[in-house]
Amino acid sequence: MARFDRDVEAVMKFPETLQAWTLEAIRGIVEARVFEPRLFDFKETLPAAGDESGKLRLRKSLAAFANVPGGGFLIFGVKDDRELDANARIIGVDPSVEVPDRLKSLGGVCIPRVQTTTGAPHVLASGKQVHVVQVHESAAKPCGVFENERWIFPKRTDGGNDFLSYEEIRDAFRDQQAFHAALMGLKREVDQMARHAEDMNRQCYSRANPEDLALLFRPTLLESTLLQVLGHLDWDDVTMDQLAVLRGAATAADVEAMRLLSQGSDTALYARLVYRVLMSARIVSAALDRTICARTV
């Protein structure tokens, strides 16, 4: 990289979120004539329907970002020619081009599929649009692309796209095997809690004696498996809330079960807690099914 590029990058802070990639931020980077670092890559447009080599290059870019920590950004509608001024470089993409759909289709050809999020387009005075696309780091990396009868595994670096080394590929597959095993362990634990909740729910409504409710949920087993995967679960807020409900309700149900065993009395509170465990466990179990299925596609 030229000395000029290093000096510019030393003082510039590149946008790190989709919302921070405003048209003003893009223009500032273009005017500084910065060589695209690991974080982002400028693209003039998407390849045409019949441009197979262009689509392959874009798939490589998608996989390359997905294979590195934090992923990265693709900015469509900006020429990659630092000799031009900003107005000549920021040209936009015709609004008829379905950028989000095209990228999802291309990302789906990678194995495993690459997940992207496209922000609202920045509309230029010409009517054309600049699209910023966030390529998410894959929780199931390494992401591969099939080329010339073989699989390749690109990665994004400050010098552009490179390839994962043998050691990086080996370690990534080992990590995935360990993560899959942890996911399956978590699924078994959640399903066990759901089955226990079903049993206890029936006993509560049949007015069983407190001595018959001695089997506990023991959420510490859930916590031990959850610690191995929690940071890699890309779940929506509702599902994460249900996971918190499951953990809290199971703990509270165990406390109430111990109180019932020592003091007796009405089981109404225990029954409500058991029902809450049952409902949240079913939701979390379904989310784990979707996660496991997505990681095998």
N, C-alpha and C positions, 0 to 999 in steps of 0.2 A: 504494500500500500504506500502511496506517495506521502511525503512528509506533510503536505497540505492537508491530506485526509486525516492523518493522525492528530494534527493540531485542532482541526474542526471538531472531531469526535471527542477530544478531551474537554471541550467546553460546552458541547451540545448535549442536551438530555432528550433522547428519543422517546416518543410516546410509548407507553407500556400497556395501555388499555385501548379497547376499540373506541371508546368515547373520546379518548384523547387525540385520536387521529382526525383532527379537523382539517379543513382545506387550508387554513392558515398554517398549521403545523407542517403539512405536506409541502406547501410553497416554501416555507423556511428551510426545509431540508434540501429541496431542489435548488434553491438559490445558493445554498452553501456548497453545492456540487459535491456532496458526500457520496463516497462509494458505499453501496448498500452493505451494511454489516450483517451479523448473524440474525439480528432481530427482524429484518424486513427485506422485501424484494419488490422493485418496481416492474410492472408489466404493462406494455403498451395496450394490449387487448387480449382477448381469449382466442385460441386457435380456431380456425374455421372447421366446419363439420367434417370435411374430408382431409384435414391436415393431421394425419396420424402421428407424424414425428413431433409436431407441436403439442399435441395432446399428451404424448409420452413425456416430453420435457416438463409439462405442467404437473403431471402425476408425480414425477420425480421431485419437483419442488414441494408439492404437498406432503409427500412422504418424508422429505428431508426435514421440514419444520416439525412434523409430528414425532420425529425420532430424537428430538433434543429437548432438554428441560425448558418448560415454559412455552414451547411452540414458537409461533411467529406470525408475521402479517404479510399478506400479498396486497399490493396496491395496484389496481388496474386503471389504466387511463393515463399513465405517465411513461414517457419515452425514457429508455435507459441510455441516454447520450448526454454526458456531462459537458459536452462542448456547446450545447444549445442553451439559450436562456430559459427562464422558468415558463414564460408564455408559450414557447415553442415545444416545451417538454410536456406540460400539463394539458393534454389534448382531450381527455375523456374518452368514454366508450359510448357508442350509439345506444340510446335508451331501449331500443328493440332487443338488445342482447340480454338474455336472462342469465345474468351472472350467478346468482345464488344456486339456481337449479343446475346450471352447467357444471359448477364446481362440485356440488354434491354428487353428481353423476360420475365425474372424474375421480373424486375421492373414494367413491364406492368400488372402484376397480382395484384400488390398493388393497392389500391383505395385511392386517385387518383394515377395514375402511377408515378413512381419515375424516374426522369431524371438523366442520368449519362453521363459523358464524359470520354473516355478512351484515354490516351496519347499513344505515340509511344512506343512499348515494348522495354524494356532493354534486349538485347541479351547477354546471358552468354557464357562462353567458351565452355560449353557443347552443345550449340545450343538451349537450353531451354530459355524461356522468362519470365521476371518479368513484370507484368502489374500493372500500377497504375491507379485507376479509381476514378474520382471525383464524389461523390454523391451530387447533388445540393440540397440545402434547398428548400423545396417545398413551392411555393407561395399559394398552396391550402391545406396546412396541416390543420388538422391532417391526416397523411397517415396511413391507416389501413391494416392489414393482417388477412385473414380469417383462423382461427384455431379452430378445435373441435366445429364446428357449431356456432362460435361466432367471432366477430371482436375484435382484439386487436390492441393497438396503442403503439408501442415501441418508446423509445427515447434513444439516446446515452449519456452516462455519463462517467466520469473518471473511474468508476468501471465496465464498460462494458455496455451491453444493459439492460435497465430497462423499465418501463412502464409509460406513461403519467398518471398523477393523474386525478381524475374526474374533478377537477377544471381546469386543463390545457386543457383537452378535451373540456369542456364547453366553455372556453374562446376562444379556437381556432375556434370552430364552430361559435361563435358570431362574431369573427373577419372576418371569411369567408363570413358570411351573409352581414356584413357591406361593405366588399370589393366588393362583387358581386353587391350590390346596387349601389356603386360608379362607377363600370365598366359600368353598364347599363345606369347610368346617363350620363357618358362620351360618350357612344355610341349614345344616343339620341341627345346630343349637336352637335357631329360631323356630324351626319346625317342631322340635321337641317341646319347646315352650308352648307352642300353639296346641299341641296334643294334650299336654298337661292342663292347659287352661280349659280345653273342651271337657276333660274329665272332671275337673274341679267345678266347672260351671254346672254340669249335670248333678253333681253331688250337692252343691249349694241349693239348687232348686228342688231337690228331693229331700231337703232339710236333714242332711246327714249330720252326725255328731261331729264336733270339732276335732275329736281324735282321728277321724277319718281324713282330715285335711292336712296330715303331717308332711306330705311330700312337698318340698319347696321348689320354687323356680330356680333359685341359686343364680342370679344374674351375673355373678362374678365369672362364671364360665363364658357367658356372652361377652363380657368386657374383655376377657383375655384374647378371644378370637377377633373381636372388633378392632382392637389396637393394631392388628397386623394389616388391616385393609382400609380403615376409616379415611385416611388421607387421600385414597385413590378412588373413592366412590363419588361419581359424578351424578348425584341425585338432586332432584328439585327440592325446594324448601319444604313442601308438604310431606314428602317421604322422609326427609331428615327429621322433621318434627315428629312423625310417627315413630321413628327410631328412638327419639328421646322419650316419648310417651312409653314405649315398650320397656325401656330401661328403668324409668321411674316407677311405673306401675308394678313391675315385677319385684322391685325392691320393697315397695310399700306393701305389696301382697304378702311377701315373706315375713315382714315385721308384724303384720296383722295376724298371720297364721300362728306365729309364735305366741302372740298375746292370747289368741283363742285357746291354744293348748294349755297355757298356764292359768287363764282366768275364765275360760268359757265365754258365755254370753252370746249375743246375737251375731249371726254371720253376714248381715246385710252389707256392711262395708267391705268385707272380704270378697263377697260376690261381685260387687261393683268393680273392684280392682281386678278380679279375675277376668271379667268381661272386657275390661279395657285392655288387658294383656292380650286376650284372644283377638280382638279386632286389629290392634296395632301389629301383632305378630303376623297376621295374614297379609297385611299391606306390605310389611318389610320383606316377607318371604316372596311375595310376587315381584317386588323390586329386585331382589337377589336373582330370581329366575331370569328376569330381563337382562340383568348385568352379565350373568354367566352366558346366556345365549348370545349377547352382542359380542362378547370376547371370543366366541368360537366361530364367528362369521368371517 
